[in-house]
Amino acid sequence: MSASTKSFRGTAAVLPAVVLVVLVVGGGLGTVVLQSLGLMPLVGTPELSVDAYSALGDDLWRSVALTLSIAVVSTALAAVIGLAAALTALSGGRAALVTAGLTVTVPHLIGAAAMALLLADSGMLPRIFGMTDGGWPELVGGKWWIAVVAEYAWKESAFVAVVVAGTLATRVAAFDETASTLGAGRWARLRLVTLPLARPALIASAAIAFAYTVGSYEVARILGRPYPEPLSVMAIRLFTSIDLQTRPQAAAAATIATALTVVVAAVALHYLRRSAAWK
């Protein structure tokens, strides 16, 4: 069987699922974009405009900056912690991988509630350290959104660890052994063998974690401040408002959030296409 025939059969096998996903996701995104541009209003005559974006004013840019800050910091922490956990698991520390696997199954809503019970002013940690009289820092609902970042970093690091460990489990042993035979030390093998093999999986999982963080609502709503608010919280708040005139503004916030994830996904795909794993 030729390579082209195998490729055609593989494409044909996944085509029904791809078409379904494109129709559902593409239809939803198209509707959101059209609503944000005034071409699909709930009331009134369709008219192309950017009034929904301008109506948000400076709040939109504050939300964009806050969303990017939370997503970048939490994704970076998740990538570092997840990579460390994956390397620990491959070195024989299976407890790290088991812990990561169990953490992945915990819903973000439960994780947010747990973080609130742990880090709030009257939570478990202040009681353990005897700091319930006002000396505990404002981690939940505070200025720096520390509890939100901590929850995302904790949850997404488990996802990164599982993805990276699964990728390295079947590939790194042979290359690492060969490098060791050729005289490479531990750190040289990590830098020249393990990290290059882990890079594609790390980039892909980090991009997915970033996209989820940008679009997630419940964690920021439970653990964050009322103002400023991330794009996801802004979009849900405006969408559920009793004032139907705010629906285009909700669509505008959702469109900006989607654009951020698309840009990051495109950058990640660019680097993945340049890697040896893609070829």
PAZAPA-4460 file (N, C-alpha, C; in steps of 0.05 Angstrom, whole numbers, plus 32768, in hexadecimal, padded with zeros to 4 digits):
% residues 279
    n_x    n_y    n_z   ca_x   ca_y   ca_z    c_x    c_y    c_z   seq   type   mol
   8011   7FE8   8000   8000   8000   8000   8012   8019   8000     1      M     A
   800D   802B   7FED   801D   8043   7FEB   8017   8057   8002     2      S     A
   802A   8069   8005   8027   807D   801A   800F   808F   8015     3      A     A
   800B   8096   7FFB   7FF4   80A7   7FF5   7FD9   809A   7FFB     4      S     A
   7FD8   807F   7FF6   7FBF   8071   7FFC   7FBA   8070   801B     5      T     A
   7FCF   806C   802A   7FCD   806C   8047   7FC4   8087   8051     6      K     A
   7FD0   809C   8045   7FC8   80B7   804D   7FAB   80BD   8047     7      S     A
   7FA2   80B4   802F   7F86   80B8   8027   7F73   80AA   803A     8      F     A
   7F79   8091   8041   7F68   8081   8053   7F67   808E   806E     9      R     A
   7F7E   8098   8078   7F7F   80A5   8092   7F6E   80BE   8092    10      G     A
   7F70   80CE   807C   7F60   80E6   807A   7F42   80E0   8079    11      T     A
   7F3B   80CB   8069   7F1F   80C4   8067   7F14   80BA   8081    12      A     A
   7F24   80AD   8092   7F1B   80A2   80AB   7F14   80B9   80BF    13      A     A
   7F23   80CE   80BE   7F1E   80E4   80D2   7F0C   80FA   80C6    14      V     A
   7F06   80F9   80AC   7EF7   810E   809F   7EDC   8113   80AB    15      L     A
   7ECC   80FE   80B1   7EB1   8103   80BD   7EB2   8112   80D7    16      P     A
   7EC5   810B   80E9   7EC8   8119   8102   7ED1   8136   80FE    17      A     A
   7EE4   8139   80EB   7EEE   8155   80E6   7ED8   8166   80DB    18      V     A
   7EC8   815C   80C8   7EB2   816B   80BD   7E9E   8173   80D3    19      V     A
   7E97   8160   80E5   7E84   8166   80FA   7E8F   817C   810D    20      L     A
   7EA9   817A   8114   7EB5   818E   8126   7EB5   81A9   8118    21      V     A
   7EBD   81AA   80FF   7EBE   81C3   80F0   7EA3   81D0   80EE    22      V     A
   7E8E   81C0   80E9   7E73   81CB   80E7   7E6A   81D6   8102    23      L     A
   7E6E   81C7   8118   7E65   81D0   8132   7E75   81E8   813C    24      V     A
   7E8F   81E5   813C   7EA0   81FB   8147   7EA0   8212   8134    25      V     A
   7EA3   820D   811A   7EA3   8223   8107   7E88   8232   8107    26      G     A
   7E72   8224   8109   7E58   8232   810A   7E56   8243   8123    27      G     A
   7E5F   8239   813A   7E5E   8249   8152   7E70   8261   8151    28      G     A
   7E88   825E   8147   7E9B   8274   8145   7E91   8289   8131    29      L     A
   7E86   827F   811B   7E7B   8291   8107   7E64   82A2   8112    30      G     A
   7E53   8295   8121   7E3D   82A4   812D   7E46   82B9   8141    31      T     A
   7E5A   82B2   8151   7E65   82C6   8164   7E72   82DE   8156    32      V     A
   7E82   82D8   8141   7E8E   82EE   8132   7E79   8300   8125    33      V     A
   7E65   82F4   8119   7E50   8304   810B   7E41   8315   811F    34      L     A
   7E3B   8309   8137   7E2E   8319   814C   7E3F   8330   8155    35      Q     A
   7E59   832C   8158   7E6A   8341   8162   7E6D   8358   814D    36      S     A
   7E69   8351   8134   7E6B   8366   811E   7E4F   8371   8117    37      L     A
   7E3B   836A   8126   7E20   8376   8121   7E11   836A   810A    38      G     A
   7E1B   8353   80FF   7E0E   8347   80E8   7DF9   8332   80EF    39      L     A
   7DF7   832C   8109   7DE3   8318   8111   7DD7   8322   812C    40      M     A
   7DCA   8339   812C   7DBF   8344   8145   7DA6   8335   814E    41      P     A
   7DA2   8335   8168   7D89   832A   8173   7D72   833C   816D    42      L     A
   7D77   8356   816D   7D62   8369   8167   7D6E   837E   8154    43      V     A
   7D5E   8389   8143   7D67   839E   8131   7D70   8393   8116    44      G     A
   7D7A   83A4   8105   7D83   839E   80EA   7DA0   8397   80E9    45      T     A
   7DA8   8382   80DC   7DC5   837B   80D9   7DD4   8392   80CC    46      P     A
   7DEA   8399   80D8   7DFB   83AF   80CD   7E18   83AB   80D6    47      E     A
   7E2A   83AA   80C4   7E46   83A6   80CA   7E51   83BD   80DB    48      L     A
   7E5B   83B7   80F3   7E67   83CC   8104   7E78   83BE   8119    49      S     A
   7E88   83CF   8126   7E99   83C6   813C   7E90   83D3   8156    50      V     A
   7E77   83DA   8157   7E6C   83E7   816F   7E6E   83D6   8188    51      D     A
   7E6C   83BB   8184   7E6D   83A9   819B   7E89   83AA   81A8    52      A     A
   7E9E   83AD   8198   7EB9   83AF   81A2   7EBE   83CA   81AF    53      Y     A
   7EB6   83DF   81A2   7EBA   83FA   81AD   7EAA   83FF   81C6    54      S     A
   7E93   83F2   81C8   7E82   83F6   81E0   7E8F   83EB   81F9    55      A     A
   7EA1   83D8   81F6   7EAF   83CD   820D   7EC5   83E0   8217    56      L     A
   7ECE   83F1   8206   7EE2   8406   820D   7EFB   83FA   8218    57      G     A
   7F06   8408   822D   7F1F   8400   8239   7F1D   83E5   8248    58      D     A
   7F04   83DE   8250   7F00   83C5   825E   7F09   83AD   824D    59      D     A
   7F06   83AF   8233   7F0D   8399   8222   7F2B   8395   8223    60      L     A
   7F3B   83AB   8221   7F58   83A8   8221   7F62   839F   823C    61      W     A
   7F55   83A8   8252   7F5D   839E   826C   7F58   8380   826E    62      R     A
   7F42   8378   8263   7F3B   835B   8264   7F4F   834B   8253    63      S     A
   7F56   8356   823C   7F6A   8348   822B   7F85   8345   823A    64      V     A
   7F8E   835B   8246   7FA7   835A   8254   7FA6   8347   826C    65      A     A
   7F90   8347   827B   7F8D   8335   8291   7F8C   8318   8288    66      L     A
   7F7D   8313   8273   7F7A   82F8   8268   7F96   82ED   825F    67      T     A
   7FA4   82FD   8251   7FBF   82F5   8248   7FD2   82F0   825F    68      L     A
   7FD1   8302   8273   7FE2   82FF   828A   7FDD   82E4   8299    69      S     A
   7FC3   82DF   829E   7FBC   82C6   82AC   7FC4   82AE   829B    70      I     A
   7FBE   82AE   8281   7FC3   8297   8270   7FE1   8292   826D    71      A     A
   7FF0   82A7   8268   800D   82A4   8264   801B   829A   827D    72      V     A
   8015   82A6   8294   8023   829E   82AD   801B   8282   82B5    73      V     A
   8001   827B   82B4   7FF8   8261   82BC   8002   824B   82A9    74      S     A
   8002   8251   828F   800C   823E   827C   802A   8239   827F    75      T     A
   8039   824E   8283   8056   824B   8288   805C   823A   82A0    76      A     A
   804D   823F   82B6   8051   822F   82CE   8049   8212   82C9    77      L     A
   8032   820F   82BB   8029   81F3   82B6   803D   81E4   82A5    78      A     A
   8049   81F2   8291   805D   81E5   8280   8075   81DC   828F    79      A     A
   807F   81EE   82A1   8097   81E7   82B0   8091   81D1   82C4    80      V     A
   807C   81D3   82D3   8075   81BF   82E7   806E   81A4   82D9    81      I     A
   805F   81A5   82C4   8057   818D   82B6   806F   817F   82AA    82      G     A
   8082   818E   829E   809A   8182   8293   80AB   8175   82A9    83      L     A
   80AD   8183   82C0   80BC   8177   82D7   80AF   815E   82E1    84      A     A
   8094   815D   82E2   8086   8145   82EB   808A   812E   82D7    85      A     A
   8089   8134   82BD   808D   8120   82A9   80A9   8114   82AA    86      A     A
   80BD   8125   82AD   80D8   811B   82AF   80DC   810B   82C9    87      L     A
   80CF   8113   82DE   80D1   8104   82F7   80C4   80E8   82F4    88      T     A
   80AE   80E7   82E6   80A0   80CE   82E2   80B2   80BB   82D0    89      A     A
   80BF   80C6   82BC   80D0   80B6   82AB   80E9   80AC   82B9    90      L     A
   80F1   80BA   82CF   8108   80B2   82DE   8101   809D   82F3    91      S     A
   80E8   8095   82F4   80E0   8081   8307   80CD   808A   831C    92      G     A
   80C7   80A4   831D   80B4   80AF   8331   8098   80AE   8327    93      G     A
   808C   8096   8327   8072   8092   831C   805C   80A1   832C    94      R     A
   8062   80A7   8345   804E   80B5   8355   8046   80D0   8348    95      A     A
   805A   80DD   833B   8054   80F7   832E   8040   80F4   8317    96      A     A
   8044   80DE   8308   8032   80DA   82F1   8016   80D1   82FA    97      L     A
   8015   80C1   830F   7FFB   80B8   831A   7FEC   80D1   8325    98      V     A
   7FFB   80E2   8333   7FEE   80FA   833E   7FE4   810C   8327    99      T     A
   7FF4   810E   8312   7FEB   811E   82FB   7FD2   8112   82EE   100      A     A
   7FD2   80F8   82EB   7FBB   80EB   82DF   7FA1   80EF   82F0   101      G     A
   7FA4   80EE   830A   7F8D   80F3   831B   7F84   8110   831A   102      L     A
   7F97   8122   8318   7F91   813F   8318   7F82   8146   82FE   103      T     A
   7F89   8139   82E8   7F7B   813F   82CF   7F5E   813A   82D0   104      V     A
   7F56   8126   82E0   7F39   811F   82E2   7F29   8132   82F3   105      T     A
   7F36   8144   8302   7F27   8157   8313   7F1D   816E   8302   106      V     A
   7F03   8174   8303   7EF8   818A   82F3   7F04   81A5   82FE   107      P     A
   7F06   81B8   82EC   7F11   81D2   82F4   7EFF   81DF   8309   108      H     A
   7EE5   81DA   8308   7ED2   81E6   831B   7ED9   81DC   8338   109      L     A
   7EDE   81C2   833A   7EE6   81B6   8354   7F01   81C1   835C   110      I     A
   7F13   81C3   8349   7F2E   81CE   8350   7F2C   81EB   835A   111      G     A
   7F1B   81FB   834E   7F17   8217   8357   7F0C   8218   8373   112      A     A
   7EF8   8207   8378   7EED   8206   8393   7F02   81FD   83A8   113      A     A
   7F12   81EA   83A0   7F27   81E0   83B2   7F3C   81F6   83B8   114      A     A
   7F43   8205   83A3   7F56   821B   83A6   7F4B   8230   83B9   115      M     A
   7F31   8236   83B6   7F24   824A   83C7   7F25   8241   83E4   116      A     A
   7F1F   8227   83E9   7F1F   821D   8404   7F3C   821C   8410   117      L     A
   7F4F   8219   83FE   7F6B   8217   8407   7F78   8233   840B   118      L     A
   7F73   8246   83F9   7F82   825F   83F8   7F73   8277   8402   119      L     A
   7F59   8275   8406   7F4A   828C   840F   7F53   8296   842B   120      A     A
   7F4A   82AF   8432   7F53   82BA   844B   7F4B   82A9   8463   121      D     A
   7F35   829A   8461   7F2C   8289   8476   7F2F   826B   846E   122      S     A
   7F41   8266   845B   7F45   824B   8451   7F56   823A   8463   123      G     A
   7F5D   8222   8458   7F6D   820F   8468   7F89   8219   846E   124      M     A
   7F97   8224   845A   7FB3   822C   845E   7FB5   8242   8473   125      L     A
   7FA4   8257   8472   7FA6   826B   8487   7FA1   8260   84A3   126      P     A
   7F8F   824C   84A5   7F8A   8240   84BF   7FA1   822F   84C8   127      R     A
   7FAE   8221   84B5   7FC5   8211   84BC   7FDC   8222   84C7   128      I     A
   7FE1   8239   84B9   7FF7   824A   84C1   7FEE   825F   84D6   129      F     A
   7FD6   825E   84DF   7FCD   8270   84F4   7FCC   828D   84EB   130      G     A
   7FC3   8292   84D2   7FC3   82AD   84C7   7FA7   82B6   84BE   131      M     A
   7F94   82B0   84D0   7F78   82B7   84CA   7F70   82D2   84D4   132      T     A
   7F83   82E1   84DF   7F7D   82FC   84EA   7F83   8312   84D7   133      D     A
   7F86   830C   84BE   7F8B   8321   84AA   7FA7   8321   849E   134      G     A
   7FB9   8310   84A7   7FD4   8310   849D   7FD8   8300   8484   135      G     A
   7FC3   82F1   847C   7FC5   82E0   8464   7FC3   82F1   844A   136      W     A
   7FD4   82ED   8436   7FD2   82FD   841E   7FB8   82F7   840E   137      P     A
   7FB0   830B   83FF   7F97   8309   83F0   7F9B   82F9   83D7   138      E     A
   7F9A   82DE   83D9   7F9F   82CD   83C2   7F86   82C8   83B2   139      L     A
   7F6F   82C6   83BF   7F55   82C2   83B1   7F48   82DD   83AE   140      V     A
   7F42   82E5   8395   7F36   82FF   8390   7F4A   8316   8394   141      G     A
   7F63   8310   8393   7F77   8325   8397   7F7F   8333   837E   142      G     A
   7F91   8346   8380   7F99   8356   836A   7FA8   8346   8355   143      K     A
   7FB8   8332   835D   7FC9   8324   834A   7FBD   830A   8340   144      W     A
   7FA5   8303   8347   7F98   82EC   833D   7FA8   82D2   8342   145      W     A
   7FB4   82D1   8359   7FC7   82BB   835F   7FB8   82A0   8361   146      I     A
   7FA0   829F   836D   7F91   8286   8370   7F89   827C   8355   147      A     A
   7F81   828E   8343   7F79   8286   8328   7F91   8279   8319   148      V     A
   7FA8   8287   831A   7FC0   827D   830D   7FC8   8262   8319   149      V     A
   7FC6   8260   8333   7FCE   8247   8341   7FBC   8230   8338   150      A     A
   7FA2   8234   8336   7F90   821F   832E   7F96   8216   8311   151      E     A
   7F99   8229   82FF   7F9E   8221   82E4   7FB9   8213   82E1   152      Y     A
   7FCE   821D   82EF   7FE8   8211   82EE   7FE7   81F5   82F9   153      A     A
   7FD9   81F1   830F   7FD7   81D6   831B   7FC9   81C2   8308   154      W     A
   7FB2   81CA   82FE   7FA3   81B8   82ED   7FB1   81B3   82D2   155      K     A
   7FBA   81C8   82C5   7FC5   81C5   82AB   7FE1   81B8   82AB   156      E     A
   7FEF   81BB   82C2   8009   81AD   82C4   8005   818F   82C4   157      S     A
   7FF0   8186   82CF   7FEA   8169   82CE   7FE5   8160   82B2   158      A     A
   7FD6   8170   82A3   7FD1   8169   8286   7FEB   8169   8276   159      F     A
   7FFC   817D   827B   8016   817E   826D   8027   8166   8274   160      V     A
   8027   815F   828E   8037   8148   8296   802F   812E   8289   161      A     A
   8015   8129   8288   800B   8111   827B   8012   8110   825E   162      V     A
   800E   8126   824F   8014   8127   8233   8032   8123   822D   163      V     A
   8043   8131   823C   8060   812F   8237   806A   8114   823F   164      V     A
   8061   8109   8256   806A   80EF   825F   8062   80D9   824B   165      A     A
   8049   80DC   8241   8040   80C8   822D   8050   80C9   8214   166      G     A
   8058   80E1   820C   8068   80E3   81F3   8085   80D8   81F7   167      T     A
   8091   80DE   820E   80AC   80D6   8213   80AF   80B8   821A   168      L     A
   809A   80AD   8225   809B   8091   822F   80A4   807D   821A   169      A     A
   809C   8081   8201   80A3   806E   81EC   80BB   8076   81DB   170      T     A
   80C7   808E   81E1   80DC   8098   81CF   80F6   809E   81DD   171      R     A
   80F5   80A7   81F6   810D   80B2   8202   8121   809D   820A   172      V     A
   8118   8085   8211   812A   8071   821C   8141   806A   8209   173      A     A
   8139   8063   81F0   814D   805B   81DC   8161   8071   81D6   174      A     A
   8157   8089   81D2   8169   80A0   81CC   817B   80A7   81E4   175      F     A
   816F   80A6   81FC   817F   80AC   8214   8195   8097   8218   176      D     A
   818F   807E   8213   81A3   8069   8216   81B9   806C   8202   177      E     A
   81B2   8073   81E9   81C6   8077   81D5   81D8   808E   81DC   178      T     A
   81CC   80A5   81E5   81DD   80BC   81ED   81EF   80B5   8204   179      A     A
   81E5   80A5   8217   81F5   809D   822E   820C   808C   8225   180      S     A
   8208   807A   8212   821D   8069   8207   8233   807A   81FA   181      T     A
   822B   8090   81EE   823E   80A1   81E0   824C   80B4   81F3   182      L     A
   8246   80B2   820D   8254   80C2   8220   8246   80DB   822A   183      G     A
   822E   80DF   8223   821F   80F7   822C   8217   80F4   8249   184      A     A
   821B   8109   8258   8214   810A   8274   81F6   810E   8278   185      G     A
   81EE   810F   8292   81D2   8111   8298   81C6   812B   828D   186      R     A
   81D3   8142   8292   81C9   815B   828A   81CA   815E   826B   187      W     A
   81DF   8153   825F   81E1   8154   8242   81CB   8144   8235   188      A     A
   81C4   812D   8241   81AE   811D   8236   8193   812C   8239   189      R     A
   8190   8139   8250   8177   8149   8254   8175   815F   8240   190      L     A
   818B   816D   823B   818A   8184   8229   8189   817D   820C   191      R     A
   8197   8167   8204   8199   8160   81E8   8187   814A   81DF   192      L     A
   817C   813B   81F2   816B   8124   81EA   814E   8128   81F5   193      V     A
   814C   812A   820F   8131   812A   821B   8121   8142   8214   194      T     A
   812C   815A   8218   811D   8173   8213   8115   8176   81F6   195      L     A
   8127   8170   81E2   811E   8171   81C6   8107   815E   81C0   196      P     A
   8108   8146   81CC   80F2   8133   81C7   80D8   813C   81D5   197      L     A
   80DB   8149   81EB   80C3   8152   81FA   80B7   816C   81EE   198      A     A
   80C7   817B   81DF   80BE   8196   81D7   80A4   8196   81C7   199      R     A
   80A0   8184   81B3   8087   8185   81A4   806E   8180   81B6   200      P     A
   8070   816C   81C7   805A   8167   81DA   8056   817D   81ED   201      A     A
   806C   8189   81F6   806A   81A0   8209   805D   81B8   81FC   202      L     A
   8064   81BE   81E3   8058   81D5   81D5   803B   81D0   81D0   203      I     A
   8034   81B8   81C7   8017   81B2   81C1   8006   81B3   81DB   204      A     A
   8010   81A7   81F0   8000   81A7   8209   7FFE   81C2   8215   205      S     A
   8014   81D2   8213   8013   81ED   821E   8000   81FF   820E   206      A     A
   7FFF   81FB   81F4   7FEC   820A   81E3   7FCF   8203   81EB   207      A     A
   7FCA   81EA   81F0   7FAF   81E1   81F8   7FA8   81ED   8213   208      I     A
   7FBC   81EC   8226   7FB7   81F8   8240   7FB2   8216   823F   209      A     A
   7FC0   8224   822D   7FBC   8240   822A   7FA0   8246   821F   210      F     A
   7F98   8236   820B   7F7D   823A   81FF   7F67   8235   8214   211      A     A
   7F6B   8221   8224   7F56   821B   8239   7F55   8232   824D   212      Y     A
   7F6D   823B   8255   7F6E   8251   8269   7F60   826A   8260   213      T     A
   7F64   8271   8246   7F57   8288   823B   7F39   8285   823B   214      V     A
   7F2F   826E   8234   7F13   826A   8231   7F04   8261   824B   215      G     A
   7F13   825A   8260   7F06   8250   8278   7EF8   8267   8287   216      S     A
   7EE2   8261   8293   7ED2   8275   82A1   7ED1   8271   82BF   217      Y     A
   7ECC   8258   82C8   7EC4   8254   82E4   7EDB   825A   82F7   218      E     A
   7EF3   8254   82F0   7F0A   8258   8303   7F0D   8276   8308   219      V     A
   7F0E   8286   82F3   7F11   82A3   82F7   7EF9   82AF   8305   220      A     A
   7EE2   82A4   8300   7EC9   82AF   830D   7EC9   82A9   832B   221      R     A
   7ED3   8292   8333   7ED2   828A   834F   7EE9   8297   835E   222      I     A
   7F01   8296   8353   7F19   829E   8362   7F23   82BA   835C   223      L     A
   7F18   82C7   8347   7F22   82E1   833F   7F13   82F9   834B   224      G     A
   7F1A   8310   8341   7F0D   8329   834A   7EF6   8330   8337   225      R     A
   7EE3   8341   8341   7ECD   8349   832F   7ED7   835B   8318   226      P     A
   7EEC   836B   831D   7EF6   837D   8308   7F13   8382   830C   227      Y     A
   7F23   8383   82F6   7F1B   837B   82DB   7F16   835D   82D9   228      P     A
   7F0A   8355   82C3   7F03   8339   82C0   7F0F   832E   82A6   229      E     A
   7F16   8314   82A5   7F20   8308   828D   7F0B   8308   8277   230      P     A
   7F13   8303   825F   7F01   8304   8248   7EEA   82F0   824B   231      L     A
   7EF1   82D8   8255   7EDC   82C3   8257   7EC6   82CC   826B   232      S     A
   7ECE   82D7   8281   7EBB   82E1   8295   7EAB   82F8   828A   233      V     A
   7EB8   830A   827C   7EAA   8320   826F   7E95   8316   825B   234      M     A
   7E9D   8303   824B   7E8A   82F9   8236   7E72   82EB   8243   235      A     A
   7E76   82DB   8257   7E60   82CD   8264   7E4E   82E2   8273   236      I     A
   7E5A   82F5   8280   7E4A   8309   828E   7E38   8319   827B   237      R     A
   7E43   8321   8265   7E34   8331   8252   7E1F   8320   8243   238      L     A
   7E26   8306   823E   7E13   82F5   8230   7DFB   82EE   8241   239      F     A
   7DFF   82EC   825B   7DE9   82E4   826D   7DDA   82FD   8278   240      T     A
   7DE2   8314   826F   7DD5   832D   8279   7DB8   832E   826F   241      S     A
   7DA6   833A   827E   7D8B   833D   8276   7D88   8351   825F   242      I     A
   7D9C   8361   825B   7D9C   8374   8245   7DA6   8367   822B   243      D     A
   7D95   8361   8219   7D9C   8353   8200   7DAF   8364   81EF   244      L     A
   7DB1   837E   81F4   7DC2   838F   81E4   7DE0   8389   81EA   245      Q     A
   7DE5   837A   81FF   7E01   8374   8206   7E0B   835A   81F9   246      T     A
   7DF9   834C   81EB   7E01   8333   81DE   7E18   8338   81C9   247      R     A
   7E17   834C   81B8   7E2E   8351   81A6   7E48   8356   81B5   248      P     A
   7E46   8364   81CC   7E5E   8369   81DC   7E6A   834F   81E7   249      Q     A
   7E58   833D   81EF   7E61   8322   81F8   7E6F   8313   81E1   250      A     A
   7E63   8315   81CA   7E6F   8308   81B2   7E8A   8315   81AB   251      A     A
   7E8C   832F   81AF   7EA6   833C   81AA   7EBC   8332   81BD   252      A     A
   7EB5   8330   81D7   7EC9   8325   81EA   7ED0   8308   81E3   253      A     A
   7EBD   82F8   81DC   7EC2   82DD   81D4   7ED3   82DB   81BB   254      A     A
   7ECE   82ED   81A8   7EDE   82ED   818F   7EFB   82F4   8195   255      T     A
   7F00   8307   81A6   7F1C   830F   81AE   7F2A   82F7   81BB   256      I     A
   7F1B   82EA   81CE   7F27   82D2   81DB   7F2E   82BC   81C7   257      A     A
   7F1C   82B8   81B5   7F21   82A3   81A0   7F39   82AB   818F   258      T     A
   7F3B   82C4   8188   7F51   82CD   8178   7F6C   82C9   8186   259      A     A
   7F6D   82CD   81A0   7F85   82C8   81B0   7F8D   82AB   81AE   260      L     A
   7F7A   8299   81B2   7F80   827D   81B1   7F89   8274   8195   261      T     A
   7F7C   827F   8180   7F84   8278   8165   7FA1   8281   815F   262      V     A
   7FA8   8298   8168   7FC4   82A2   8164   7FD8   8290   8172   263      V     A
   7FD2   8289   818B   7FE5   8277   8199   7FE6   825B   818C   264      V     A
   7FCF   8251   8184   7FCE   8237   8176   7FDE   8238   815C   265      A     A
   7FDC   824E   814D   7FEB   8251   8134   8009   8251   813A   266      A     A
   8011   8260   814E   802E   8261   8155   8038   8245   815E   267      V     A
   8028   8237   816E   8030   821D   8177   8032   820A   815F   268      A     A
   801E   820B   814D   801F   81FA   8135   8037   8200   8123   269      L     A
   803E   821A   8122   8056   8221   8112   806F   8214   811D   270      H     A
   8073   8214   8137   808A   8207   8143   8089   81E9   8141   271      Y     A
   8071   81DE   8143   806E   81C1   8141   8074   81B8   8125   272      L     A
   806D   81C7   8111   8072   81BF   80F5   8090   81C0   80EF   273      R     A
   809F   81D0   80FE   80BC   81D1   80FA   80CB   81BB   8109   274      R     A
   80BD   81AD   811B   80CB   8199   812B   80CD   817F   811C   275      S     A
   80E0   816E   8125   80E4   8154   8118   80CD   8142   811C   276      A     A
   80BE   8145   8132   80A7   8134   8137   8092   8137   8122   277      A     A
   808E   814F   8118   807A   8154   8103   8082   8145   80E9   278      W     A
   809C   8145   80E3   80A5   813A   80CA   80A7   811B   80CC   279      K     A
***
